[in-house]
Amino acid sequence: MNSIKRQLVLNKGAEKFIFRYEPGHEDDLLDALIANAKDSRTTLDWFDAAVLSFKLTQSLIGQADQLLGENYDAQMPAN
């Protein structure tokens, strides 16, 4: 069974970095960003990792807001 995957994308010049992850495994994604930033064989640097981390945080905030809105709507009495 294929699970739903999310992705973060960073375009850096001619390069494109794509990180795919499963919901609930954001900590693994952050570990991968750190590993890539430390790895001198990649051009992904600490600033790039910070940008991707920020994008991940914004995505999670958006998802939380959506869930809170759905819960709020479900609790509102029908008129």
PDB file with one MODEL, atoms N, CA, C and O in Angstrom:
MODEL        1
ATOM      1  N   MET A   1       0.848  -1.181   0.000  1.00  0.00           N
ATOM      2  CA  MET A   1       0.000   0.000   0.000  1.00  0.00           C
ATOM      3  C   MET A   1       0.890   1.239   0.000  1.00  0.00           C
ATOM      4  O   MET A   1       1.773   1.363   0.849  1.00  0.00           O
ATOM      5  N   ASN A   2       0.671   2.148  -0.931  1.00  0.00           N
ATOM      6  CA  ASN A   2       1.440   3.382  -1.004  1.00  0.00           C
ATOM      7  C   ASN A   2       0.858   4.395  -0.046  1.00  0.00           C
ATOM      8  O   ASN A   2      -0.352   4.624  -0.019  1.00  0.00           O
ATOM      9  N   SER A   3       1.730   4.999   0.740  1.00  0.00           N
ATOM     10  CA  SER A   3       1.266   6.030   1.658  1.00  0.00           C
ATOM     11  C   SER A   3       1.416   7.393   0.988  1.00  0.00           C
ATOM     12  O   SER A   3       2.180   7.562   0.037  1.00  0.00           O
ATOM     13  N   ILE A   4       0.677   8.343   1.507  1.00  0.00           N
ATOM     14  CA  ILE A   4       0.735   9.696   0.985  1.00  0.00           C
ATOM     15  C   ILE A   4       2.084  10.292   1.360  1.00  0.00           C
ATOM     16  O   ILE A   4       2.516  10.202   2.509  1.00  0.00           O
ATOM     17  N   LYS A   5       2.737  10.894   0.393  1.00  0.00           N
ATOM     18  CA  LYS A   5       4.018  11.542   0.653  1.00  0.00           C
ATOM     19  C   LYS A   5       3.882  13.030   0.393  1.00  0.00           C
ATOM     20  O   LYS A   5       3.111  13.475  -0.456  1.00  0.00           O
ATOM     21  N   ARG A   6       4.646  13.764   1.142  1.00  0.00           N
ATOM     22  CA  ARG A   6       4.738  15.203   0.933  1.00  0.00           C
ATOM     23  C   ARG A   6       6.145  15.490   0.455  1.00  0.00           C
ATOM     24  O   ARG A   6       7.030  14.639   0.546  1.00  0.00           O
ATOM     25  N   GLN A   7       6.346  16.683  -0.051  1.00  0.00           N
ATOM     26  CA  GLN A   7       7.691  17.017  -0.511  1.00  0.00           C
ATOM     27  C   GLN A   7       7.984  18.488  -0.304  1.00  0.00           C
ATOM     28  O   GLN A   7       7.096  19.340  -0.310  1.00  0.00           O
ATOM     29  N   LEU A   8       9.269  18.751  -0.120  1.00  0.00           N
ATOM     30  CA  LEU A   8       9.797  20.107  -0.096  1.00  0.00           C
ATOM     31  C   LEU A   8      10.746  20.228  -1.270  1.00  0.00           C
ATOM     32  O   LEU A   8      11.532  19.318  -1.535  1.00  0.00           O
ATOM     33  N   VAL A   9      10.677  21.342  -1.971  1.00  0.00           N
ATOM     34  CA  VAL A   9      11.512  21.542  -3.151  1.00  0.00           C
ATOM     35  C   VAL A   9      12.272  22.859  -2.996  1.00  0.00           C
ATOM     36  O   VAL A   9      11.723  23.876  -2.570  1.00  0.00           O
ATOM     37  N   LEU A  10      13.551  22.802  -3.356  1.00  0.00           N
ATOM     38  CA  LEU A  10      14.379  24.004  -3.374  1.00  0.00           C
ATOM     39  C   LEU A  10      15.075  24.069  -4.718  1.00  0.00           C
ATOM     40  O   LEU A  10      15.819  23.159  -5.083  1.00  0.00           O
ATOM     41  N   ASN A  11      14.837  25.142  -5.454  1.00  0.00           N
ATOM     42  CA  ASN A  11      15.564  25.406  -6.695  1.00  0.00           C
ATOM     43  C   ASN A  11      16.741  26.302  -6.350  1.00  0.00           C
ATOM     44  O   ASN A  11      16.585  27.386  -5.787  1.00  0.00           O
ATOM     45  N   LYS A  12      17.931  25.815  -6.708  1.00  0.00           N
ATOM     46  CA  LYS A  12      19.152  26.569  -6.417  1.00  0.00           C
ATOM     47  C   LYS A  12      19.973  26.617  -7.692  1.00  0.00           C
ATOM     48  O   LYS A  12      20.696  25.676  -8.020  1.00  0.00           O
ATOM     49  N   GLY A  13      19.851  27.722  -8.401  1.00  0.00           N
ATOM     50  CA  GLY A  13      20.531  27.824  -9.686  1.00  0.00           C
ATOM     51  C   GLY A  13      19.998  26.763 -10.635  1.00  0.00           C
ATOM     52  O   GLY A  13      18.792  26.649 -10.852  1.00  0.00           O
ATOM     53  N   ALA A  14      20.913  25.994 -11.191  1.00  0.00           N
ATOM     54  CA  ALA A  14      20.526  24.925 -12.126  1.00  0.00           C
ATOM     55  C   ALA A  14      20.127  23.647 -11.393  1.00  0.00           C
ATOM     56  O   ALA A  14      19.659  22.694 -12.017  1.00  0.00           O
ATOM     57  N   GLU A  15      20.308  23.622 -10.073  1.00  0.00           N
ATOM     58  CA  GLU A  15      20.006  22.423  -9.296  1.00  0.00           C
ATOM     59  C   GLU A  15      18.616  22.502  -8.692  1.00  0.00           C
ATOM     60  O   GLU A  15      18.088  23.581  -8.424  1.00  0.00           O
ATOM     61  N   LYS A  16      18.042  21.329  -8.487  1.00  0.00           N
ATOM     62  CA  LYS A  16      16.753  21.234  -7.819  1.00  0.00           C
ATOM     63  C   LYS A  16      16.878  20.161  -6.747  1.00  0.00           C
ATOM     64  O   LYS A  16      17.221  19.016  -7.040  1.00  0.00           O
ATOM     65  N   PHE A  17      16.600  20.534  -5.515  1.00  0.00           N
ATOM     66  CA  PHE A  17      16.615  19.593  -4.402  1.00  0.00           C
ATOM     67  C   PHE A  17      15.175  19.233  -4.058  1.00  0.00           C
ATOM     68  O   PHE A  17      14.352  20.113  -3.804  1.00  0.00           O
ATOM     69  N   ILE A  18      14.878  17.955  -4.050  1.00  0.00           N
ATOM     70  CA  ILE A  18      13.533  17.480  -3.731  1.00  0.00           C
ATOM     71  C   ILE A  18      13.654  16.509  -2.559  1.00  0.00           C
ATOM     72  O   ILE A  18      14.351  15.497  -2.637  1.00  0.00           O
ATOM     73  N   PHE A  19      12.966  16.836  -1.486  1.00  0.00           N
ATOM     74  CA  PHE A  19      12.945  15.973  -0.309  1.00  0.00           C
ATOM     75  C   PHE A  19      11.519  15.483  -0.121  1.00  0.00           C
ATOM     76  O   PHE A  19      10.608  16.280   0.105  1.00  0.00           O
ATOM     77  N   ARG A  20      11.324  14.174  -0.213  1.00  0.00           N
ATOM     78  CA  ARG A  20      10.006  13.568  -0.013  1.00  0.00           C
ATOM     79  C   ARG A  20       9.974  12.902   1.357  1.00  0.00           C
ATOM     80  O   ARG A  20      10.952  12.298   1.796  1.00  0.00           O
ATOM     81  N   TYR A  21       8.832  13.027   2.019  1.00  0.00           N
ATOM     82  CA  TYR A  21       8.702  12.458   3.354  1.00  0.00           C
ATOM     83  C   TYR A  21       7.247  12.092   3.611  1.00  0.00           C
ATOM     84  O   TYR A  21       6.332  12.612   2.973  1.00  0.00           O
ATOM     85  N   GLU A  22       7.060  11.193   4.551  1.00  0.00           N
ATOM     86  CA  GLU A  22       5.715  10.803   4.943  1.00  0.00           C
ATOM     87  C   GLU A  22       5.277  11.668   6.121  1.00  0.00           C
ATOM     88  O   GLU A  22       6.091  12.010   6.979  1.00  0.00           O
ATOM     89  N   PRO A  23       4.000  12.019   6.165  1.00  0.00           N
ATOM     90  CA  PRO A  23       3.504  12.780   7.314  1.00  0.00           C
ATOM     91  C   PRO A  23       3.844  12.036   8.609  1.00  0.00           C
ATOM     92  O   PRO A  23       3.703  10.816   8.696  1.00  0.00           O
ATOM     93  N   GLY A  24       4.286  12.784   9.593  1.00  0.00           N
ATOM     94  CA  GLY A  24       4.686  12.187  10.859  1.00  0.00           C
ATOM     95  C   GLY A  24       6.178  11.900  10.935  1.00  0.00           C
ATOM     96  O   GLY A  24       6.697  11.544  11.993  1.00  0.00           O
ATOM     97  N   HIS A  25       6.874  12.058   9.795  1.00  0.00           N
ATOM     98  CA  HIS A  25       8.315  11.800   9.750  1.00  0.00           C
ATOM     99  C   HIS A  25       9.095  13.089   9.451  1.00  0.00           C
ATOM    100  O   HIS A  25      10.151  13.059   8.819  1.00  0.00           O
ATOM    101  N   GLU A  26       8.561  14.200   9.912  1.00  0.00           N
ATOM    102  CA  GLU A  26       9.219  15.477   9.679  1.00  0.00           C
ATOM    103  C   GLU A  26      10.584  15.534  10.364  1.00  0.00           C
ATOM    104  O   GLU A  26      11.500  16.198   9.879  1.00  0.00           O
ATOM    105  N   ASP A  27      10.714  14.831  11.500  1.00  0.00           N
ATOM    106  CA  ASP A  27      12.006  14.814  12.187  1.00  0.00           C
ATOM    107  C   ASP A  27      13.074  14.132  11.337  1.00  0.00           C
ATOM    108  O   ASP A  27      14.235  14.541  11.357  1.00  0.00           O
ATOM    109  N   ASP A  28      12.691  13.095  10.590  1.00  0.00           N
ATOM    110  CA  ASP A  28      13.633  12.445   9.683  1.00  0.00           C
ATOM    111  C   ASP A  28      14.041  13.393   8.558  1.00  0.00           C
ATOM    112  O   ASP A  28      15.194  13.397   8.126  1.00  0.00           O
ATOM    113  N   LEU A  29      13.097  14.185   8.095  1.00  0.00           N
ATOM    114  CA  LEU A  29      13.404  15.168   7.057  1.00  0.00           C
ATOM    115  C   LEU A  29      14.410  16.200   7.577  1.00  0.00           C
ATOM    116  O   LEU A  29      15.362  16.550   6.879  1.00  0.00           O
ATOM    117  N   LEU A  30      14.196  16.678   8.792  1.00  0.00           N
ATOM    118  CA  LEU A  30      15.135  17.643   9.368  1.00  0.00           C
ATOM    119  C   LEU A  30      16.523  17.021   9.515  1.00  0.00           C
ATOM    120  O   LEU A  30      17.529  17.687   9.268  1.00  0.00           O
ATOM    121  N   ASP A  31      16.585  15.754   9.915  1.00  0.00           N
ATOM    122  CA  ASP A  31      17.871  15.058   9.999  1.00  0.00           C
ATOM    123  C   ASP A  31      18.546  14.991   8.632  1.00  0.00           C
ATOM    124  O   ASP A  31      19.761  15.161   8.526  1.00  0.00           O
ATOM    125  N   ALA A  32      17.759  14.744   7.590  1.00  0.00           N
ATOM    126  CA  ALA A  32      18.304  14.674   6.232  1.00  0.00           C
ATOM    127  C   ALA A  32      18.817  16.045   5.777  1.00  0.00           C
ATOM    128  O   ALA A  32      19.850  16.132   5.112  1.00  0.00           O
ATOM    129  N   LEU A  33      18.103  17.100   6.130  1.00  0.00           N
ATOM    130  CA  LEU A  33      18.561  18.445   5.785  1.00  0.00           C
ATOM    131  C   LEU A  33      19.900  18.747   6.459  1.00  0.00           C
ATOM    132  O   LEU A  33      20.805  19.301   5.834  1.00  0.00           O
ATOM    133  N   ILE A  34      20.018  18.384   7.726  1.00  0.00           N
ATOM    134  CA  ILE A  34      21.274  18.602   8.456  1.00  0.00           C
ATOM    135  C   ILE A  34      22.403  17.800   7.825  1.00  0.00           C
ATOM    136  O   ILE A  34      23.502  18.315   7.622  1.00  0.00           O
ATOM    137  N   ALA A  35      22.127  16.536   7.516  1.00  0.00           N
ATOM    138  CA  ALA A  35      23.160  15.676   6.918  1.00  0.00           C
ATOM    139  C   ALA A  35      23.627  16.243   5.579  1.00  0.00           C
ATOM    140  O   ALA A  35      24.821  16.230   5.279  1.00  0.00           O
ATOM    141  N   ASN A  36      22.695  16.734   4.785  1.00  0.00           N
ATOM    142  CA  ASN A  36      23.068  17.304   3.485  1.00  0.00           C
ATOM    143  C   ASN A  36      23.849  18.602   3.639  1.00  0.00           C
ATOM    144  O   ASN A  36      24.783  18.858   2.879  1.00  0.00           O
ATOM    145  N   ALA A  37      23.477  19.415   4.609  1.00  0.00           N
ATOM    146  CA  ALA A  37      24.192  20.670   4.828  1.00  0.00           C
ATOM    147  C   ALA A  37      25.625  20.410   5.309  1.00  0.00           C
ATOM    148  O   ALA A  37      26.538  21.169   4.984  1.00  0.00           O
ATOM    149  N   LYS A  38      25.815  19.353   6.070  1.00  0.00           N
ATOM    150  CA  LYS A  38      27.154  18.996   6.570  1.00  0.00           C
ATOM    151  C   LYS A  38      28.020  18.340   5.499  1.00  0.00           C
ATOM    152  O   LYS A  38      29.248  18.376   5.577  1.00  0.00           O
ATOM    153  N   ASP A  39      27.380  17.746   4.507  1.00  0.00           N
ATOM    154  CA  ASP A  39      28.088  16.965   3.489  1.00  0.00           C
ATOM    155  C   ASP A  39      28.720  17.887   2.447  1.00  0.00           C
ATOM    156  O   ASP A  39      28.014  18.595   1.728  1.00  0.00           O
ATOM    157  N   SER A  40      30.033  17.876   2.369  1.00  0.00           N
ATOM    158  CA  SER A  40      30.738  18.755   1.422  1.00  0.00           C
ATOM    159  C   SER A  40      30.556  18.306  -0.025  1.00  0.00           C
ATOM    160  O   SER A  40      30.941  19.030  -0.943  1.00  0.00           O
ATOM    161  N   ARG A  41      29.978  17.128  -0.247  1.00  0.00           N
ATOM    162  CA  ARG A  41      29.749  16.652  -1.617  1.00  0.00           C
ATOM    163  C   ARG A  41      28.486  17.255  -2.227  1.00  0.00           C
ATOM    164  O   ARG A  41      28.243  17.097  -3.423  1.00  0.00           O
ATOM    165  N   THR A  42      27.686  17.938  -1.423  1.00  0.00           N
ATOM    166  CA  THR A  42      26.483  18.586  -1.945  1.00  0.00           C
ATOM    167  C   THR A  42      26.656  20.099  -1.889  1.00  0.00           C
ATOM    168  O   THR A  42      27.485  20.610  -1.136  1.00  0.00           O
ATOM    169  N   THR A  43      25.880  20.800  -2.681  1.00  0.00           N
ATOM    170  CA  THR A  43      25.914  22.266  -2.648  1.00  0.00           C
ATOM    171  C   THR A  43      24.838  22.827  -1.730  1.00  0.00           C
ATOM    172  O   THR A  43      24.706  24.044  -1.592  1.00  0.00           O
ATOM    173  N   LEU A  44      24.066  21.939  -1.098  1.00  0.00           N
ATOM    174  CA  LEU A  44      23.063  22.400  -0.137  1.00  0.00           C
ATOM    175  C   LEU A  44      23.807  22.899   1.097  1.00  0.00           C
ATOM    176  O   LEU A  44      24.535  22.136   1.733  1.00  0.00           O
ATOM    177  N   ASP A  45      23.629  24.170   1.440  1.00  0.00           N
ATOM    178  CA  ASP A  45      24.335  24.731   2.584  1.00  0.00           C
ATOM    179  C   ASP A  45      23.357  24.972   3.739  1.00  0.00           C
ATOM    180  O   ASP A  45      22.171  24.652   3.656  1.00  0.00           O
ATOM    181  N   TRP A  46      23.897  25.546   4.815  1.00  0.00           N
ATOM    182  CA  TRP A  46      23.075  25.757   6.007  1.00  0.00           C
ATOM    183  C   TRP A  46      21.941  26.741   5.753  1.00  0.00           C
ATOM    184  O   TRP A  46      20.856  26.589   6.316  1.00  0.00           O
ATOM    185  N   PHE A  47      22.173  27.736   4.924  1.00  0.00           N
ATOM    186  CA  PHE A  47      21.093  28.671   4.596  1.00  0.00           C
ATOM    187  C   PHE A  47      19.972  27.938   3.868  1.00  0.00           C
ATOM    188  O   PHE A  47      18.797  28.145   4.169  1.00  0.00           O
ATOM    189  N   ASP A  48      20.327  27.091   2.919  1.00  0.00           N
ATOM    190  CA  ASP A  48      19.321  26.308   2.190  1.00  0.00           C
ATOM    191  C   ASP A  48      18.529  25.417   3.149  1.00  0.00           C
ATOM    192  O   ASP A  48      17.306  25.314   3.052  1.00  0.00           O
ATOM    193  N   ALA A  49      19.246  24.774   4.078  1.00  0.00           N
ATOM    194  CA  ALA A  49      18.584  23.919   5.061  1.00  0.00           C
ATOM    195  C   ALA A  49      17.627  24.734   5.926  1.00  0.00           C
ATOM    196  O   ALA A  49      16.539  24.267   6.266  1.00  0.00           O
ATOM    197  N   ALA A  50      18.035  25.958   6.282  1.00  0.00           N
ATOM    198  CA  ALA A  50      17.171  26.825   7.080  1.00  0.00           C
ATOM    199  C   ALA A  50      15.925  27.232   6.294  1.00  0.00           C
ATOM    200  O   ALA A  50      14.827  27.277   6.848  1.00  0.00           O
ATOM    201  N   VAL A  51      16.095  27.529   5.008  1.00  0.00           N
ATOM    202  CA  VAL A  51      14.949  27.890   4.162  1.00  0.00           C
ATOM    203  C   VAL A  51      13.968  26.726   4.073  1.00  0.00           C
ATOM    204  O   VAL A  51      12.759  26.917   4.209  1.00  0.00           O
ATOM    205  N   LEU A  52      14.485  25.526   3.846  1.00  0.00           N
ATOM    206  CA  LEU A  52      13.620  24.351   3.757  1.00  0.00           C
ATOM    207  C   LEU A  52      12.949  24.054   5.098  1.00  0.00           C
ATOM    208  O   LEU A  52      11.781  23.668   5.141  1.00  0.00           O
ATOM    209  N   SER A  53      13.678  24.232   6.173  1.00  0.00           N
ATOM    210  CA  SER A  53      13.108  24.042   7.506  1.00  0.00           C
ATOM    211  C   SER A  53      11.976  25.034   7.749  1.00  0.00           C
ATOM    212  O   SER A  53      10.943  24.678   8.316  1.00  0.00           O
ATOM    213  N   PHE A  54      12.172  26.277   7.320  1.00  0.00           N
ATOM    214  CA  PHE A  54      11.131  27.293   7.457  1.00  0.00           C
ATOM    215  C   PHE A  54       9.898  26.915   6.628  1.00  0.00           C
ATOM    216  O   PHE A  54       8.766  27.052   7.091  1.00  0.00           O
ATOM    217  N   LYS A  55      10.129  26.442   5.405  1.00  0.00           N
ATOM    218  CA  LYS A  55       9.012  26.020   4.542  1.00  0.00           C
ATOM    219  C   LYS A  55       8.244  24.866   5.187  1.00  0.00           C
ATOM    220  O   LYS A  55       7.016  24.813   5.119  1.00  0.00           O
ATOM    221  N   LEU A  56       8.980  23.941   5.815  1.00  0.00           N
ATOM    222  CA  LEU A  56       8.338  22.820   6.503  1.00  0.00           C
ATOM    223  C   LEU A  56       7.486  23.336   7.661  1.00  0.00           C
ATOM    224  O   LEU A  56       6.351  22.897   7.845  1.00  0.00           O
ATOM    225  N   THR A  57       8.031  24.259   8.432  1.00  0.00           N
ATOM    226  CA  THR A  57       7.293  24.826   9.564  1.00  0.00           C
ATOM    227  C   THR A  57       6.028  25.525   9.085  1.00  0.00           C
ATOM    228  O   THR A  57       4.963  25.355   9.677  1.00  0.00           O
ATOM    229  N   GLN A  58       6.137  26.304   8.024  1.00  0.00           N
ATOM    230  CA  GLN A  58       4.965  26.999   7.474  1.00  0.00           C
ATOM    231  C   GLN A  58       3.909  26.002   7.017  1.00  0.00           C
ATOM    232  O   GLN A  58       2.715  26.218   7.226  1.00  0.00           O
ATOM    233  N   SER A  59       4.338  24.923   6.400  1.00  0.00           N
ATOM    234  CA  SER A  59       3.415  23.886   5.944  1.00  0.00           C
ATOM    235  C   SER A  59       2.692  23.246   7.128  1.00  0.00           C
ATOM    236  O   SER A  59       1.480  23.032   7.082  1.00  0.00           O
ATOM    237  N   LEU A  60       3.443  22.943   8.187  1.00  0.00           N
ATOM    238  CA  LEU A  60       2.840  22.330   9.369  1.00  0.00           C
ATOM    239  C   LEU A  60       1.867  23.279  10.054  1.00  0.00           C
ATOM    240  O   LEU A  60       0.824  22.846  10.544  1.00  0.00           O
ATOM    241  N   ILE A  61       2.191  24.563  10.094  1.00  0.00           N
ATOM    242  CA  ILE A  61       1.282  25.553  10.675  1.00  0.00           C
ATOM    243  C   ILE A  61      -0.007  25.619   9.851  1.00  0.00           C
ATOM    244  O   ILE A  61      -1.101  25.684  10.411  1.00  0.00           O
ATOM    245  N   GLY A  62       0.125  25.602   8.528  1.00  0.00           N
ATOM    246  CA  GLY A  62      -1.050  25.611   7.664  1.00  0.00           C
ATOM    247  C   GLY A  62      -1.931  24.389   7.872  1.00  0.00           C
ATOM    248  O   GLY A  62      -3.157  24.497   7.897  1.00  0.00           O
ATOM    249  N   GLN A  63      -1.304  23.227   8.020  1.00  0.00           N
ATOM    250  CA  GLN A  63      -2.061  22.004   8.264  1.00  0.00           C
ATOM    251  C   GLN A  63      -2.774  22.062   9.608  1.00  0.00           C
ATOM    252  O   GLN A  63      -3.925  21.638   9.720  1.00  0.00           O
ATOM    253  N   ALA A  64      -2.097  22.585  10.631  1.00  0.00           N
ATOM    254  CA  ALA A  64      -2.707  22.712  11.956  1.00  0.00           C
ATOM    255  C   ALA A  64      -3.889  23.677  11.911  1.00  0.00           C
ATOM    256  O   ALA A  64      -4.940  23.406  12.491  1.00  0.00           O
ATOM    257  N   ASP A  65      -3.716  24.800  11.223  1.00  0.00           N
ATOM    258  CA  ASP A  65      -4.814  25.764  11.087  1.00  0.00           C
ATOM    259  C   ASP A  65      -6.015  25.136  10.392  1.00  0.00           C
ATOM    260  O   ASP A  65      -7.160  25.368  10.780  1.00  0.00           O
ATOM    261  N   GLN A  66      -5.743  24.340   9.363  1.00  0.00           N
ATOM    262  CA  GLN A  66      -6.827  23.678   8.642  1.00  0.00           C
ATOM    263  C   GLN A  66      -7.562  22.705   9.561  1.00  0.00           C
ATOM    264  O   GLN A  66      -8.792  22.677   9.578  1.00  0.00           O
ATOM    265  N   LEU A  67      -6.819  21.915  10.319  1.00  0.00           N
ATOM    266  CA  LEU A  67      -7.451  20.972  11.241  1.00  0.00           C
ATOM    267  C   LEU A  67      -8.258  21.691  12.309  1.00  0.00           C
ATOM    268  O   LEU A  67      -9.366  21.272  12.645  1.00  0.00           O
ATOM    269  N   LEU A  68      -7.705  22.773  12.842  1.00  0.00           N
ATOM    270  CA  LEU A  68      -8.429  23.537  13.853  1.00  0.00           C
ATOM    271  C   LEU A  68      -9.707  24.131  13.270  1.00  0.00           C
ATOM    272  O   LEU A  68     -10.743  24.156  13.933  1.00  0.00           O
ATOM    273  N   GLY A  69      -9.631  24.609  12.026  1.00  0.00           N
ATOM    274  CA  GLY A  69     -10.821  25.152  11.371  1.00  0.00           C
ATOM    275  C   GLY A  69     -11.882  24.095  11.148  1.00  0.00           C
ATOM    276  O   GLY A  69     -13.072  24.352  11.328  1.00  0.00           O
ATOM    277  N   GLU A  70     -11.449  22.900  10.753  1.00  0.00           N
ATOM    278  CA  GLU A  70     -12.395  21.801  10.550  1.00  0.00           C
ATOM    279  C   GLU A  70     -13.047  21.408  11.872  1.00  0.00           C
ATOM    280  O   GLU A  70     -14.251  21.153  11.919  1.00  0.00           O
ATOM    281  N   ASN A  71     -12.263  21.359  12.943  1.00  0.00           N
ATOM    282  CA  ASN A  71     -12.808  21.014  14.254  1.00  0.00           C
ATOM    283  C   ASN A  71     -13.773  22.089  14.738  1.00  0.00           C
ATOM    284  O   ASN A  71     -14.802  21.778  15.338  1.00  0.00           O
ATOM    285  N   TYR A  72     -13.447  23.341  14.480  1.00  0.00           N
ATOM    286  CA  TYR A  72     -14.310  24.447  14.871  1.00  0.00           C
ATOM    287  C   TYR A  72     -15.636  24.370  14.119  1.00  0.00           C
ATOM    288  O   TYR A  72     -16.707  24.526  14.705  1.00  0.00           O
ATOM    289  N   ASP A  73     -15.547  24.126  12.805  1.00  0.00           N
ATOM    290  CA  ASP A  73     -16.758  24.027  11.994  1.00  0.00           C
ATOM    291  C   ASP A  73     -17.618  22.848  12.439  1.00  0.00           C
ATOM    292  O   ASP A  73     -18.845  22.948  12.433  1.00  0.00           O
ATOM    293  N   ALA A  74     -17.004  21.745  12.821  1.00  0.00           N
ATOM    294  CA  ALA A  74     -17.752  20.562  13.250  1.00  0.00           C
ATOM    295  C   ALA A  74     -18.472  20.800  14.584  1.00  0.00           C
ATOM    296  O   ALA A  74     -19.491  20.168  14.863  1.00  0.00           O
ATOM    297  N   GLN A  75     -17.945  21.702  15.396  1.00  0.00           N
ATOM    298  CA  GLN A  75     -18.548  21.974  16.705  1.00  0.00           C
ATOM    299  C   GLN A  75     -19.589  23.067  16.669  1.00  0.00           C
ATOM    300  O   GLN A  75     -20.328  23.250  17.636  1.00  0.00           O
ATOM    301  N   MET A  76     -19.662  23.805  15.557  1.00  0.00           N
ATOM    302  CA  MET A  76     -20.640  24.891  15.446  1.00  0.00           C
ATOM    303  C   MET A  76     -22.027  24.296  15.270  1.00  0.00           C
ATOM    304  O   MET A  76     -22.216  23.388  14.461  1.00  0.00           O
ATOM    305  N   PRO A  77     -23.008  24.805  16.029  1.00  0.00           N
ATOM    306  CA  PRO A  77     -24.379  24.294  15.858  1.00  0.00           C
ATOM    307  C   PRO A  77     -24.959  24.731  14.526  1.00  0.00           C
ATOM    308  O   PRO A  77     -24.698  25.840  14.060  1.00  0.00           O
ATOM    309  N   ALA A  78     -25.734  23.870  13.925  1.00  0.00           N
ATOM    310  CA  ALA A  78     -26.396  24.196  12.657  1.00  0.00           C
ATOM    311  C   ALA A  78     -27.537  25.154  12.918  1.00  0.00           C
ATOM    312  O   ALA A  78     -28.257  25.003  13.905  1.00  0.00           O
ATOM    313  N   ASN A  79     -27.715  26.133  12.053  1.00  0.00           N
ATOM    314  CA  ASN A  79     -28.793  27.113  12.191  1.00  0.00           C
ATOM    315  C   ASN A  79     -30.024  26.649  11.510  1.00  0.00           C
ATOM    316  O   ASN A  79     -31.037  27.348  11.522  1.00  0.00           O
TER     317      ASN A  79
ENDMDL
END
